[in-house]
Amino acid sequence: MASRVSYLVIMAAWVAMLWLGLDFAARQKQPEAALPTTQMEWAEFFAAYILPNLPMAEEFDTPLRPPDGAGVFISLPFLEVGHLGEDWTTAKGDAALGEPVYSVADGWVSVAQDFENAWGKVVFICYRMPEGRWPPFAEVMYAQLNSIEVTGGQFVKRGQKIGTVGNANGTYQAHLHWEVRQTVGLGLGPGFDTRRDGWLEPSQFLGAHRGDRAKQPLLPKVLGKAERDGWGTDY
């Protein structure tokens, strides 16, 4: 176990360097053609050497107020105006600042870092599904955090606190932007895009992987467009 942990810690440092490189390249407007080779190499490496060592994620809870997200509001849904994640919050304005954010399942932290841009503090956690489930793994991005309470290479449990809701240093009103990817190596991502290749709808993903609580509904309420004034979103 100790050797496996040491190995994954080294890999986490390597992944963090990759994420920084992808973020820097994006901000420097480098040609996109230069990125896929690096991303593909990381995806192949992940599948061959890291995925088999991850804990099995048998059940999933909500990242805010688990297990069902009671009292949570979805202030900007998946794919609306090209949104590649969901914005979750518990109150208007910055009243949700500091709300605990939890890992949705048992997993492994690949990146935990302050990117000092519109994404702010970000945690990436990789989750391995039981055999027969689709997708076989997922990488979840928890972004715009106010604080981070995990480190790269750390194993986390379902419901473990990983940070708190933030506002990206005042860029937005407080909320959690989170994304579910079925592809690794996508970096921070654009947040909004006309294409969704590699991204999954977070609420739908949670609903499909509730384990023994599959019949218990998720409780976050999706705010209609007319209700969103004053609520934290990326838009």
Secondary structure, DSSP 8 states (H G I E B T S, - for coil): -HHHHHHHHHHHHHHHHHHHHHHHHHHTT--GGGSHHHHHHHHHHIIIIIGGGS-B------SSSTTTTTT-EEEE-TTGGGBSSEEEESSSTTTTTT-EEE-SSSEEEEEEEE--STT-EEEEEEEE--TT-SSSEEEEEEEEEEEE---TT-EE-TT-EEEEEB-TTTTSSSBEEEEEESSS--TT--SB-S--TTEE-HHHHHHHT-GGGTTS----EE--GGG-TTS----
